[in-house]
Amino acid sequence: QKIIRKRYYYNKLPDDKKIKYKENVQKQYPDLFNQIFNI
């Protein structure tokens, strides 16, 4: 549920904000990061 919400939020962001958001997620939720962004 959290993953879906974050991915949804991420997709709504303008491109310049996406980079920052990704960095924050990687710091706060490194374990979720790959699942959220499918990397």
Secondary structure as UniProt FT lines:
FT   HELIX           2..12
FT   HELIX           15..28
FT   HELIX           30..37
//
